C-alpha cells in the first residue's frame, strides 16, 4: 500500500476547524462532497500540516490539533500596514470596493501584487493585515486518505 512522502500527490477528504474558547468553528469539510487533491510540497497547505500526512497510507484516517505556531504561525503585528484611504485607493485597481474582512490586492513597489485582509477601513484610514488569515489560530484537522501517487 503506497505511503505518503514529501512529494506525493494525495487524494483525501479533510475537515479543518478553528479552535476558539473550547468550541470549534468549521472552515472546510470535504467529507460530504468530492475529495480534494493535494500535491505535497507545492504550498497548498502549511508545511506543518503536510508533515502530519507523511507516512500515512491509503485508507488511513487521523485527527490532530495544531497550536497556532505549528499551523500558520503566530499573528505578527509587523505585518499590519496602516494607510490613508487615498493611499489604499492608489495601490488598488480603480473602482475597488473596500469591505472590512475582505481580501484586497495591492500593487506594491515594483508592481509586485500583495494580498491582505482589510482589517480596518474608516474615516481615519485603513489597516491591511498581510498575515495568513489563519495565523494566530489553533486548528483541529481530520483527514481520510483516499489515494496516494
Beta strands, then each sheet from edge to edge (+ up, - down):
strand 1: 9-20
strand 2: 23-29
strand 3: 36-39
strand 4: 61-66
strand 5: 80-83
strand 6: 103-107
strand 7: 113-122
strand 8: 125-129
strand 9: 139-148
sheet 1: 2+ 1- 3+
sheet 2: 2+ 1- 9+ 4-
sheet 3: 5+ 8- 7+ 6-
end
